[in-house]
Amino acid sequence: MPTDIEIARAATLQPITAIAQRIGIPDEALHPYGRHIAKIDHAHIRSLEAQAEGKLILVTAISPTPAGEGKTTTTVGLGDALNRIGRKTVICLREPSLGPCFGQKGGAAGGGKAQVVPMEAINLHFTGDFHAITSAHSLAAALIDNHVYWGNPLGIDLRRVAFRRVLDMNDRALRSITQSLGGVANGYPREDGFDITVASEVMAVFCLARDLADLEARLGRIVVAETRDRKPVTLADLKATGAMTVLLKDALQPNLVQTLEGSPALIHGGPFANIAHGCNSVIATRAGLRLGDYVVTEAGFGADLGAEKFFDIKCRQAGLRPSAVVIVATVRALKMHGGVAKSDLGREDVAALERGFSNLARHVENVRRFGAPVVVAVNHFHADTEAEHAALKALCRDRLDVQAITCRHWAEGGAGAEALAHAVAGLADAGPAATPRFVYPDAMPLADKIRTVAQTLYGAADIQVESKAAGKLAAFEQAGHGNLPVCMAKTQYSFSTDPTLMGAPSGHVVAVRDVRLSAGAGFVVAICGEIMTMPGLPKVPAAEGIHLDAEGRIEGLF
């Protein structure tokens, strides 16, 4: 099988105007970025508001492993398959970050014959949205220090500046820095640090905003610092929001691309699910629901992170109602959860699969708590055996009363996911989607919300909140933010905060190391265990294998 980039490069893409016409978008509503990418005009997005919404399908997954699960690949394959069986379907995805592209994870455009294209553009600079978000965030950071330099009329306490800088790259050296050295002309020295752009509150605001006015209002609520008498200082106080919104104006228009099979795809926004809320923009999701009869979207990493935040944050704020949830699993990954080393995954091992099934079982049970019907998509790998797939289907049927469907979209495109498409359509068409059942009520204290997520979804015995974090939670509640949902920042590899604890561990304690208020986005981030909001590069970064060939084509991107 050719590599992903070879498959993408060999594809014959349709003009983006043809893709737009398929879902009723006129040429004048498009802002083209070449022949195969376009942004959809704000005015056209507003014109869709009176249209009825289609069915929303969420794709999530088991806890990720080095064996690979293929959640984005399945999202694309399912969208293609639904279009193949006559359902007018739009795919909604997050934009890839440069950090993992050049780090360890690679890109996020799907794989094999289930990709969104043009793959190279999507995985790299795309339409510049992430650069715009980084720039808007950087402008705010500059205005904070500039305000202090010119007399500090708001009385910002430099010891209590909470707004860190951002960069869309994995760079551990920038996690903690000292800035403004070199004398009086450079400002007041203080401790600072960088997060990756996908962890920025500006990114979260961007993805949860309904329109430009809501974007500016949310930006204004971002708390960036405190005064010496502990009064909050916001971006509205700094008069930063107008210029930031100008920088984000074009970026807030959703990006339209296509799959290898010509299905329309909206790719917009990109918060990580392990350190942020992990969902594409509300604007793109809402537009997709009004442009198609079905929308297939994904939430990042496993269902304990992305799907939980999709329901408890995105659905809660935007009023979305998923009609069905697909949980992606692979035989290989479940064998890893059952204790098999990556080097031994090519050998049949039904016993290990049965041991690792506990991970899938907990994710299925967790998603059912939200009230949405579930189906399991078993992403097929060439080394899988019939006995392993038969065992997994039987486990799903007998222990969970859920259907598991083998999917071959990676090798066969949409045709390989038609059985999944029929199952999903059957669930979605069974009746109107129910309002999600959230894990916790708004009125619950913040620490209890964190505890409820940990005990209910992670199988934890309890949480341990460090004293500094506990004090901040109390301060958040006193300031009127106690009704906000919580955004759990923890490792994606385990239900615990220990990435080596695979399967479905129980009885562990979730350590809450720090908390951050995201008043603009509308949630409180709980930083658990050793999770970092600025990742580092691995020993051998993917960047070492990325280059241009003699004809100027990109090689090594995956």
N, C-alpha and C positions, 0 to 999 in steps of 0.2 A: 504494500500500500504506500503511495506517495506520502510525503509529509504534509502537515496541515497547510503550510505556506505554498507548497507545490500544487495542492488541490485548489486552493483559493486563486492562485495565479492562473491556473488553466481554465478557470470558469469564464463563461461568456456572460457578462453582467448586462442587465437591461438598463436603459437610461432611467435616471431617478424619476423623471417626469412620468414614465409609464407605470412605475411602482406607485407613485402618488395617485394617478388616475384610478388605479384599482380600488382605492379606498376613498375616492371622491374628493381628493385634494386638487384644486386647480393649479395650473402653472404659476399664476400670479401670486399664489400664497407661499411659494417656495423661494428660498434664498440658496441657490446652488453653491456647493463647494466642489467644483469639478462636475463630472458627468454622473457620478454615482453616489453622491452625498448631498443632502440639502437640509436646511433648517426650515421649520414650518413657522410662518409668520404669527406674531402675537394676535393680530386681528382675526386670523382664521381660527385660531384656538378659541378665542372668545365667541366666535360665531357658532361653535359647536355646542355651546352650553345648553341649548334648548333640546338637543337630540337625546333620545333614550339611550341608556347605557347597556352594553352587552354583558356577557358572562365573564367573570374574572377567575382565572385558573392560576394558582400559586404552585411553583415548583421549588421544593426544598430538598434536603438530603440527610443522610446519616452523618455522623461525625467524620470529617475528612481524614484520610490516611495517605501516606506516600504511594499507595497502590492506585489511587485515582478513583473518582466517582463519576464525574462527567455531568454535573448539574446544568451548566450552561449548554453543553452539547445536547442534553435531553430537552431543555427548554426550546432550543431551535428545532430539534427533530420533531418534537410534539407540535410546534406551530406549523411546520411544513406538513405534517401528517393530517392535522385538522383541516388545512386548506385542501389537501388531496381528497378528503372525504366530503368536501362540499361545504365546510364551515368557514365563513369569512373571518379570518383570524389575523390579529396583529400581535407581534412579539414585542415585549418591553423589557429591556435589559439595562444594567448599569454600564457606565463607561469604564474601561480598564485604566488602572493607574500605572504610571511608568515604574514605580517602585518594584512591584513584583515582576513586571515584564523583564527588567534587567537583573532581578534578584533570583528567586528560586521557583516561584509559582508559574511564571510565564504569563501569557496574555489571557484575555477573557472574551474571546470571540467564538467559542465553541471549538469543535474539532472534527476531523475526518470529513464526511460528507454532510455534516450538520453544523454549518458555520454561517456567521454573518460576514458580509464582505462590503468593501475591500478590507481584508484582514489587516494588512500592514498599516493602513491609515487609522483604522479604529483602535489598534493597539498602541499607536504612537501618539502623534499630536492631535489627530482627528480634527475637530473644528475649533480647537483651542479653548474648550470650556474649562478644563482644569487649570490652564494658564490664567484664565480670567478670574477664577476663584482664588488662585494663589495670589494674583495681583491685588484683588479686592481685600483679601486678608492682610497682605503686606502693607497696603495703604493704611488700613486701620492701625496696624502695629506702629507704623511711622508716625501717625498722628498722635498716638499716645505719648511717645517720647518727645515729639515736638512740642506738645502742650506743656509738658513738664519743663522743657528747656526754656520756653518763653514765659516763665513766671508761675506756671502751675495754678491758675486761678480756681480750678476745681478742687485743689488740695489733694491730688492723687498721692497715696502712700506708695512709694516705689517698692516697699517690701511686700506689697499686696497687689501687684499687677498679675492678673490671672490669664491674660491673653497672650499665649505663646505664639511664636512665629511658625510658618509652615513652608514646606518644600515638597514637591511631588517626587520624592526619591527616598530610597532607603539609605540613611546616613546616620549611623549610631553616634558619630563624633559630635553631632549637633544636639543630642538629647538635653544636655545641660551645658550652658555657656555663660561667660561673663561678657557683657557688652559695654559699649561706650567708653572703652579705654583710650588713652592717648591725650588726655588733657581736657581743659574746660570747653574747648571748641566742639568737642564730640559729645557733649551731654553729660548726664549723671550716670556713672557706672552702676550696674545692678546685675543680679543673676537673671538669666532668661533661658530659653530653650526652644527647640523646634519640634513640631509634630509633622507627620506626613499629611499632605493636603487632604486626603480622604478622611482624616480625623478632625479636620477643622469644623468649628461650629458654623462657619460660613457655608461649608459644603452641606451640612445638615439643614440649615435654613433654606438653601437653594433647592434642596430636594423635597422639602415639606411645604414650600410656599405655593399658594394657589395662583398668584399672578404677580406682576411687578409691584403693585401697591402693597400686597401682603409681604412680599420679599423685603421691601424697604422698612415696613413696620417691624418685621421680625428682626432685621439687622439692628434696628434701633433699640431693641430690648436686650441685646447681648451685653452682659455685664463683663466689663474688661478689667476692673480694678475696684479698690475700696479707698476711701479717704482715711485719715488717721482716726477719725471717730466712727469708723466702720460703716459709713454710708456707701451704697453702691454707686459706681460710675459706669454709665452705659455709652454705647456708641452714639446714641441720640444726644447725650450730653456733650460729646465731642464734635457734634455736627458732621459726622463722618458718613452718614447713611446715603445722602444724595449722591456723592461722588462714587461710593461703592456700588450703588444701584446702576449708575451709568456704566461702570466697568462690566457689570453682569447683565446688562440689558439684552445684548445679542445672545449671550450664552444661555439665557433662560428659555430661548426658543428650542423646542425638542429637535433632535437630529433624526432624520429619516434615512435608513439604508435598506438593504435587502439581504435575504439569505441566498445560498447557492441555488435554491429552487425558486427564487423570486418572491418569497413571502415578504411583506412589509415588516420592518422592524424599527422601533423607536428606541434609540440608545441615548440615555440622558441622565447625568448625575452619577455619582459613584462612591458613596460612603462605604468603608469596610464594615463587615458585620461583626468582627471580633473586637473592634475598638470604636465603632460608631453604629448607626442603626441599619445599615446594610441593605437599603432598598433604592431602586431608581426613583426618579422624581414623580411627585404627585401629578404635576402638569402632564407628563408623558403618559402616565397610567390612565388618567381621566380622558385625555385625548384619544388614546387607543380604544377605550371602552365606547367612545362615541363614533369612532371610525370603523369599528368591526363588530361582528356578533360575538366574538370571543377575544379575550386578551390572555396571552400566556406570559406570565412574568416570573421572576425568580427572586429569592431572598438569599443573601450570602451565607456561605458555610452551612453548618448543620442546622436542623430545625430548632435546636436549643438556643441558637443565637438569631440567625436571620428570620426564621419564621415567627419566633416569639416576638421579635421587634416589629415585624411586619404587622402582626395583629395588635399588639399592645401599644405601639406607637403610631404606625402609619394608618392602620384602619381606624384607630381611636380618633386621630386628628382629622382624617379625610373622609370618614364615613364609608369606607369601602367594605364590600361584603363578598368575599371569595365564595364561589360556587363549588369548588373542588380543590383538593390539595394533592399534588404528586410528590411522593418521597422517593428520591433516587437512591438506589443501593447497587452495589456490585458484589458478586461472589468473592472477588479478590479482597475487597475492603473488609467484608465480614469475616473472612478467614484471618486477616490481620488482627481484627478485634478479638478473634478467637485464639490469638497467640502465635500465629505463623509468621516467620520472618519474611521480609519482602523477597528475598532470594529463593524462597521455597514455594511461592504462590503458584507456580506453574504445575504443581502436582495436585491431583485430586485429593481433597480432604474434607469429607462431609462432616466429620466429627468437629473439626475446627469451625466450620461454617455454623454448625448448631450452637457452639459456644459463643461465637460472635454475634449470633442472632439477637442477643439481648440488647445490643445497641440499637438495631432497627426497631425492636419491639418498644423500647422506651420512646423513641421518636414518634412512632405511630400513636402510642397512647397519649403523648403530650399534645400532638396536633389535634387529636379528637377532643381534647379539653376545650378547644376553641369553637367547637360545634360545626366544623366543616367535614364533609365526607372525604375519605382518603383512598388512594390507590398507590401501589408500590410499582415503580418502574425499575426493572432489573437491567441495568446497562450491560450488554453482552461484551465480553472480551474473548479473544480467539482461543485462549488456553482454558476457558471454562468447559466443564463437562456437562453432559445431559443429566447425570446423576445429581450434580450439585444444584443445577437449576430446578430439577424436580423436587429436591429436598427443600429448597428455599420456598418454592410455591406452596408446598404442603405445610411448612411451618407457618407461613402467613395465613393460610386458610384455616388451619386447625387451632392455632394459638391466638390469632388476632382477628379472625373473621374478616380478612382484608384480601383483596385480589392482588396478586403479584404477576406482572406481565413482562416477559423477556422482550427487550427492545434491541434492534440492530441498526439504529439510525446512524451510528458512527460509520459503518461500512456501507449502508444501503440508502442513507438519506431518509426522507419522509416515509418512503415505503416500508422501512424497517420499524416504524413506530405507529403504523395504522391501527394495530390492535389496541395500543395504549390510547390512541385518539378516540376510538369507539367507546372505550371504557370511560374516559374522561367526559365525553359528550353525554353519555348516559347518566353519569352522576350530575352533571351541570344542568341537564334538561329535566331532571326529576321534579323540580319545583323551584320556587323563588329562593334565593340565597338568604340564609338566616343572618341576623346581626351577630357578629362574633361575641363569644363569651370570653371576656378578658380574664387574665390570671388574678388580677387584684382590682379593687375599686379605687377610684380617684382619691377618696377621702382617707385611705389607709396611710399611716405615717410612712415616710420614705424608707427607713430602716426595715420596717415590716414588709414593704413591697420587695425589697432586695431579698429578704429572708423567704418570702413566699415563692419567688422565682426559684431560689436555690433549693428549697425543700420540695416544691411541687414538680419542677421540671428537671432539676439536676440530681435528685435523689440524695441531697445533702442532709446531714443531721442538723446543722445550724450554720450561721455565719459568724465571723469574728471581725468586728469593725474596729480598726485601729483608732486610738483616742482622738487623733487629729481629724480623721474622717468623720467620727461621730460628732465632734464639735461643729464641723462644717454642715453636716446634715441638720443639726439643730438650728444653726443660723439660717439655712435655706428655708426651713419651715417658718421660723420667726419672721422672715422677710416676705412670706406669702407664697412660697413655691412648693409647699407640701403636697399640693394636689397633682403635681406633675408625675408622669410615668418615669420609670427608671430604664436606663440603657446600660446593660451589663457589658463591660469590657473584660473579656477573659479569653483564655486560650480556646481555639476552635477544635482542638484535637481530642478533647475529653469533656465529659459532663462535670468533671472536677476542675480545679485550677492547676492540676498537675498534668501536663501534656502526655506523660507516659502511662497514665491510668486509662486504658482503653476499655472497650466493652461498655458496661453500664454500672459503674461503681456506685456504691451507696454508703451512707454513714459518714462521709467525709465532711470537712468543715471548709466553707468558702471564705477565704480571707479577703476582706475589703481593705485595700491598702490606701486608697484615696477616693475622693469624690469630686466631681466638677459640675458646676451649674451651667446648663445650656438653656438660659431663659428665652433666647430667641428661637431656638429650635423647639423648645417646649418639653425638655426632659432633663433629668439629672443622670450623669454618667457615673457608674460605680466601677472603679478600676480594681480588678480582682487579681490576686496572685502576682505573677511576674510579667503580666502582659505589658507591652510597650506601645505607646502611641506614636513612636518613631522607630520603625523596624530597622534592623541591620542587614547587611548583605551576607550571604553564606560564604563558606570558604572558597567555593568555586562559583562565582556569580554567573548567571545566564548571559550577562553582558560580554563575557569573554568569548562566547561563540557567535556573537551577532556581528555581521559585517556586510559590506557590499561586494558583489562579485564583479567580474571584469566588465559586465554590461551595466553596472550601476544598480542591480537589483538587490534587495535585502535578502540576506540568508541568515539562518539560525534563529529566527523569531518563531516562537511556538506558543 
